[in-house]
Structures are given as structure tokens and as C-alpha cells.
Amino acid sequence: MSDRFVVLSGCSGGGKSTLLAELAARGHSVVEEPGRRLVKAELEGGGEALPWIDGAAFARRTIEIALADRLAARRRPGRVFFDRGLVDAASALEHLTGEPALKRYAARRRYHRRVFLAPPWPQIYVTDAERRHPFEAGLAEFERLRLVYPALGYEVILLPRVTVSERAEFVLAALSG
């Protein structure tokens, strides 16, 4: 397990990327969400590894990106905060195909024991070019991840629905204790 690698996961549109930006502004190393980076690249290049076209291909490619992110993060000093990561991608692939992706990819490649989940927050949820799914799909994903992380031995901590600054303080305090 890497106590330096901290995952921010949870409901799509729950404020994870905003929190990640706040942590970066405070000087912490961050890794942007693999799925959003892949969607952007696929849209720009006319690819089809998109969740609304080929969900399994999207999940497989996201796993590849998450694995590369972990390798690159090993060279960074201090804590590294991940907007989603390997567990999220492997969980999606397993959900879509039934392949034992969690066991294959995520069981041995650990993150900090405390994982922070952004709860559903319909008041801030918006769709865009890279997030086209309805809120209900994000809610279903949240429920799946809420069960997956503890099953892998992680302690799940729900992020409070407060300002981004207060959320950052909450995360940093939880990691200190």
C-alpha cells in the first residue's frame, strides 16, 4: 500500500475535480481523472473508446491510464491526490463485463487506506462534452463504489457538502489523524 497515494472518488459531478484543484493550489501533487482525460482525447481524435459508445473499451483504456499514473506518481515527493484511479476503472470494467478486474488490477496496487468519496450532490451536478450521462447513472456508480472500496479493505470517508476550502481542510485533517 502507498500511504502517499490518496484517492478522491465517488459520485460523478460531486466536486472531486474542484477539490483536486484546491489541493493543487495548496501545493499538493495531483493526478487528474483518467476517464475525463481519455474522453477528451477520444473526442479530439475521433476515437470510439467512449463510455457512451464502447464502455468496456473505455474502462480498459482507463485502467491503462490509471496504471501509468501510479507509476509516474512514484517519482513525485509527498502525498499525491488522485481524482479517481485504478479501483474506479477496474470496478467499471468488472461491472460492464463480469471480468475479475478488481482482483487482477486493484487488489495488489493499493492506495492510502482512507478513500474520500464525494456523495451525490444534485445541486452542483452538470453535464458537459465529457460528462454526458444523467445524474442517475452517477448515483448508481457511487453506490457501486461505496461498496467496492470497503470490500477491498479501504476505509471510506464521505466528503461533506461544504465549500471547497472546507473540503480541502477536512481531507487534510483526516489524513493527519
Secondary structure, DSSP 8 states (H G I E B T S, - for coil): --TTEEEEEESTTSSHHHHHHHHHHTT-EEE--HHHHHHHHHHHHT----TTT-HHHHHHHHHHHHHHHHHHHTTS-S-EEEES-HHHHHHHHHHHH---HIIIIITTS---SEEEEE---TTT----SS--S-HHHHHHHHHHHHHHHHHTT-EEEE--SS-HHHHHHHHHHHHH-
